[in-house]
Amino acid sequence: MKRRDFINWVGLGLIASSLPVAIAACTSGQTTSTAKSTGWETVGTVTDLDKSGQLLNENSPIGPVLVVGTSKENLVAVNPACTHKGCTVGWKAEAKKFVCPCHGSEFGIDGKVQKEPATEPLKTYAAKIEGSSVVVRQS
């Protein structure tokens, strides 16, 4: 065997033996939690939700999410971007509706338009409590 062939075989062997390490390094950031594997994403804690009855997470993995309710009642989750011009809607608990501060659009608890100028409903998500976390997934 020539010296060059020997060096090529050794190099190929080193690359092949390091492949499992490289694959493990690339996948180590992936989670195996039940919530993640079923499409549920954590958007906050039950403690934060119970403080005010609403939880806004503008940087969740599925986009902006506004969750309303408490740990003792059904949760409602929507994308809080108004479908008219994109302003962030607020939850008005006493009226049980989402209201856009920019142009006055109003949406029901189901995300449907109750008052224009918006004509499209808010995007809704499934929401639940898992341990001490509030989790949502696209419905």
C-alpha positions, 0 to 999 in steps of 0.5 A, a space after each residue: 500500500 502506498 503512503 498516500 493511500 494509507 493516509 487517505 484511509 486513515 483520514 476517511 476512518 477519522 471522518 467516519 468515526 466522528 460522524 456520530 459525535 457530529 450528529 449528536 452535537 447537532 441534535 442535542 438542542 432538540 427537546 423530548 418533552 411531551 409538550 414539544 413533541 405534540 405541538 404544544 409550546 410554553 408561553 408563560 407560567 400559571 403564576 403570571 396568568 393568575 396575577 392579571 387574568 391574562 398573559 401576553 407573550 409577543 415572542 413565543 415559538 408560534 408567534 405573538 399569543 395573548 392568553 386570557 383566563 385563570 388556572 381555575 377556568 377555561 383558557 382562551 388564546 389568540 394572536 393579538 395582532 388586529 386583523 385590520 392594521 396589526 395593532 396589539 389588541 387588549 382584553 377587556 374582561 368586564 366586556 369579555 372582548 378584545 379591543 383594538 386601541 388603534 381603530 376600535 375594532 372589537 372581537 369576541 372571546 372566540 376571536 370573531 369580529 364584533 365591530 369593524 373596521 376589521 373584517 377577519 377574525 383573530 387567529 385562535 389557539 388551543 390553550 391549557 395548563 401543564 404543570 406550572 406552565 401555560 401551553 398553546 398550540 395551533 388549532 
